[in-house]
Amino acid sequence: MSYININEIEAGMVTAGEVKDIRGRVILGKGQTISEKHLRIFKMWGVSEANIEGVNKEDITKRTTEKIEPERHNALSEELERNFKHTDASSMVIKELRRLALIRSIRMEIDANAD
């Protein structure tokens, strides 16, 4: 169970806590199965993340990276290495930024190829 970015949440996942809007109002209660309608509502009401049962950030990263060829994944990872070469690789913040940057790069690649 972990807080997951709204763009990584999928229909069928179950909330591990209340989902609240940017003003703290409850949009969906704990233990509810998320539908496509919920995802649209979350985005409309400014929900940026939610606590999801049985899913962690590593699962999301793995799921996303499996959507592209290993060679392309390696190329994107090498590009990120160059972009982050002057950062502290042991920093938890930098590790999370790198993870998010990789996921974003992969999603952009998938979207570009879908057109």
Long-range contacts (C-beta under 8 A, 24 or more apart in sequence): 1-51, 1-52, 1-53, 1-54, 1-55, 1-56, 2-51, 2-52, 2-55, 2-56, 2-57, 3-49, 3-50, 3-51, 3-52, 4-49, 4-50, 4-51, 4-52, 4-55, 4-57, 4-60, 5-48, 5-49, 5-60, 5-100, 6-39, 6-42, 6-43, 6-47, 6-48, 6-49, 6-50, 7-107, 8-60, 8-64, 8-103, 9-34, 9-39, 9-42, 9-50, 9-52, 10-34, 10-39, 11-35, 11-36, 11-38, 11-39, 13-52, 13-53, 13-55, 14-52, 14-53, 14-54, 15-50, 15-51, 15-52, 15-53, 16-51, 16-52, 16-53, 17-50, 17-51, 19-47, 19-50, 19-51, 20-47, 21-45, 21-46, 21-47, 22-46, 22-47, 22-48, 57-96, 57-99, 60-103, 61-99, 61-102, 61-103, 64-103, 64-106, 64-107, 65-102, 65-106, 67-106, 67-110, 68-106, 68-109, 68-110, 72-109, 73-106, 76-102, 76-105, 76-106, 76-109, 77-102, 79-105, 80-105
